[in-house]
């Protein structure tokens, strides 16, 4: 195959090489020899050359694996000539200046060629530590062997003694954790800060464990509890609270890249997952029940094989609620591998999708070992409730929809099989040109008449699988196909001879018959096979169902009809089979599937569903390595199994040390991850708990325990705690408890003594030794929940389908996360991206967050409720109540007085503003009496639409017609005598100026006629405006108190396209004090009902809610 | 500009400044006192994630305006003339490449091409007004993408990866440079009428902090208040809000006293910025502040307005501005390309020309990079319906297409690369989207290989492991 392909490619090549790039020189020439080799040479050799030029495959007698092999060269002599680079064979074949042109699969990028030339110019430097490069070269910085010996995270956890610090320091410790921490602190001449106040402690712990603030009564109870174990009781109460699961589930959901929607799915699938909320509820429940962490993980990977109760199937949402990636399975699987390996083991295995991991001992083979596990798993949507318990109406609707899908699916599957069987010749011929059928996503639209690439690949895999079986039918096929193209005649003769020799003992009689004489080409082999199948097909009735009993007895029939054969679409969900159908059928099937999904999603009676993975029923196929992550560059198949560098974790445990043969291997993988001898999983879990309590992990990179991770600040503590965790049955609550009861946790975030503070900051600016408790900022979920909580509106209903963010009062974890329309508000508050496994959120401070507090209706509505719920009382008492609701404490004397000032001040502003605006403007209609030079018959417009004053709700109004006034302009009434009038009345005698311009935009009609008229002095300005903009300015003008200034517009000539823009600004001119000038802005002041400024109490509550004290937890 | 002597805002600010002096202004003063021994911390902190940052080297471009013709404009009908197509009229082309749908015979462009400017750049009548600026443009005629489908190609063009969730170019730019005006979002994506295909993913921040995500603006909306989230404060008067902020500052100051913590200070600052943003954002989107002449120059329609807003945003220091043509994929003309392309081009040719002219006059073109292009081009062959008949349109073509850039360090009047004689495939200097991204970053002052962010155990970059600056088009 390879030779054939190579030859074909060579003959039609016209290589364009040698375009020099000046930039290349700038960037690369200053690299050291070793770096240059690693960055520019080794990758090119591996990617483009070694496939044909390596040990055992020395095309042209040349291997490029070692420097000496390159220098010795192959059949054509030395590959390089250090003295004259451009005459080197290697450079000549790469630049196209030699009759032989390489590489055969196309051109190298110009910079690759340039680099190769420079490499020769440099004298072909080859790093001394590199002996040999190979295709499966371990380019990672750490070999498996070294991993075993060196990297801390891969070492088993040994017994750790709790340090004894001498009586003085020991006395400061509350529990073992403090011994470890205080040891490091005193090594650095540091110590714990003073204990935090009880007020601070209960707020800290309540937020920490439940994501909500404590209630006033909880605070009071703790403050007055004089018993020894008052604090323990608080901690235990919080750990028992169902709110705890709601809080801590979120951290896991961030890691699980939780979203209720699938991401972009073309317009054919339902875009929301039906099972996401069920998974979310399962996580909350598991955490509340303190499900052992190992079981928690195992169920999420393999509940299909482990679940004792159907509800636990929901756990597999962890794998299945990722993005749909436009249906590209390579990416879906990559996402699963990434999420699983980072969330559980802090292993960045997804880095090895394209090449060996750069730093960790993970190879590309390891990646595809895991890939094989997921490749052999199929998605299934399963109701976790018994049918007998389900609502009949729901079931009816569901069955109808399922039946419709089944019917169509069945028909299309049969049609597809029929088409494939009738075109076997085409599908076999395609095997000669596999490169024309790359494995990729959806990119072409296919019709029934097309060769479907997915079936080509199914044939490919089928044939490959048969080759391992000495297949009587296809054994001969493989012999022919492997024959070198240029010696085909000779080879074919040999093969035919062999076939006849072995005869029917080894080959199918139809094969021996057909290859009694030698085929002249591979194409002819294809034709003879095709003929064989065609003859068979002509002899059977295709409309009959395939008799499963015949399986294995009729080799040709097996190929054509066996459900596992290459002519039949696997009976799996459309998710896996969509590419086997012509595009329009795929769309139709998806739409029917979407009907089912929507029925489940929207029906109020639908039961909970789980989207599970289960091992495919069909034979398991190991995955090929895809070089550079490219599905068209297939390497060897690799066995499924745990990453090889990790296999030393426990050589006696088959799930860790052996390749997976039974099923997909998912169960074994889950066991390997959660084995007590796996040193990663426990450490990663404990470190995550630590980080959520103390802001930072003992290891800073929570999801990366590879060689580039920072080593732990307290390695012994990490191991001691991890061992305790595992020995305690992987229970998380005892770990929380121990942390909260430690002295370290109970210390203050403030350091009172200024000198102490300065010294500590100098010594340890990042507080990594924990000389004080780190202050935390509320994340978005806690923030929103707290706002609801303090306002008294928080609905603590647990579980169920997702609610919407801002029209629900439920806790935020129950609100919909939509990865496709991920809201700006959430992004602004650093909510984790639902596309990526996030271990720690960014914490940014941007003005858009402040705008949320200032202007979002959610904040205002909640504060209105809060104020409405404070019993009417004296001002001081009310201030007191609001302080206590929001900040959980009483105001100080000076705070009380500031608050009082604010309320009084706000009340007067409120009256002033309201008075100033509403008394000045009115909106009406009237007539200009030219004799009197005044407006007469002014009537106020009766209806406000929300953005305009007009005749009635319906516009134009039956009686008043087109007349309308908006903030920006308006429309005159239907006749000249029905002018629109924006009226301003002077509140005082003063000097004013008027700035304005009037725009009439339409180019049809005859424009409008406008005037500014004073009731004291008549017309001040007058213009006709048509399809243009004209200024209307008056400066200055003295007005009396109560003088009326009208801004009048009539239709001019006729009623046609008379809408206009005109929003004057009137300002008082105070020559003495520019700052005290008053402004009436027609646009800004425009309102329907009189403007009512925010209620002073609401404004006050909003301020407290926006305060740092509310957002930060000491 | 309307001549009011002094604008309403100036006056309001006059009135406001009094309040500010008594209230808000003190905040900065108070802070400075508190942080006397650590002023640098305050500097670094004052704008948080968005503070202006220095690039690797002085960039030629300070900001980007990207016209995104979503759907895929046809290069052979706009900036890549292919007279040879006429020779193949109604004939099968020598190499018919597979695209999303079936295409048939060669389809010569129904549009006339003309040479423009000193460079003699050939441009079709569709962009005759834009073409007047051909001496400022570098036209890359040899772009290629990976697949002939919108979704992956949009992701590739915007985020550098067709499938996986990665930060967009705009997000990387903010991450690298911050933004010059803290009172406005630093990255604004405008699209009239709703979202393009792939929605907010086109301007996502991916694994970068959420602050770097593009702010979506439905530019069809004419009410300023509806353009930016939470920008309006119609429930409260300026006066009362000032009082609220004054009280907030007081409360926060006393809270801060015992707790020196830069995060607390940053948050105090953010409220002052937010207060200013309310008026500044309103102003930026308010086109009534432009003269009628200017508004007419851009055109009084959605695209004219959107483009004029873009200029106002650019003037105000917004770092990255994307102008989408419309919701969905308006440039996706599988049939009747003549009428459809004509209609689309008519909507933006004049605004683009007006913008280029405006920027040039004001000197801003010097450091503003203007980009024009779609997610891919279209086939030089005609698309066929299921019966094999011509639809007089073109299918998607990722093998070769055109993007042009102007200003911001671009060498004007240049053409880079070429497609084959019929315009199907990039053959001369094939230029990947990663190369384009490398070039954009280069113009902004970055070595694209060094602008990295650590995520999932690895340093990620916009160009992943690819990309080379297109040197010949860079000044």
Interface residues (C-beta under 8 A of the other chain):
Chain A: X16 X19 X21 X22 X23 X24 X27 X111 X263 X264 X266 X323 X325 X326 X328 X331 X334 X338 X342 X348 X350 X351 X358 X359 X360 X440 X441 X442 X443 X444 X445 X447 X701 X703 X704 X706 X708 X709 X749 X750 X775 X777 X820 X821 X822 X824 X825 X826 X827 X828 X829 X830 X831 X833 X835 X836 X837 X838 X842 X843 X844 X845 X846 X847 X848 X849 X850 X851 X852 X853 X854 X855 X856 X860 X894 X895 X898 X899 X902 X905 X906 X909 X910 X912 X913 X968 X995 X997 X999 X1001 X1028 X1029 X1031 X1035 X1061 X1065 X1067 X1074 X1075 X1077 X1079 X1081 X1091 X1093 X1094 X1096 X1099 X1100 X1102 X1103 X1104 X1106 X1107 X1108 X1109 X1111 X1112 X1114
Chain B: X2 X3 X4 X5 X8 X11 X12 X14 X15 X17 X18 X48 X49 X50 X98 X99 X100 X101 X102 X147 X148 X149 X151 X152 X163 X164 X165 X182 X183 X185 X195 X197 X198 X199 X200 X201 X204 X205 X206 X207 X208 X209 X210 X211 X213 X215 X216 X229 X230 X231 X232 X233 X235 X236 X237 X239 X240 X241 X243 X244 X247 X248 X250 X251 X252 X254 X255 X256 X258 X259 X261 X263 X264 X266 X267 X268 X269 X270 X271 X273 X274 X275 X277 X278 X288 X292 X300 X386 X427 X429 X447 X449 X455 X456 X457 X458 X468 X469 X471
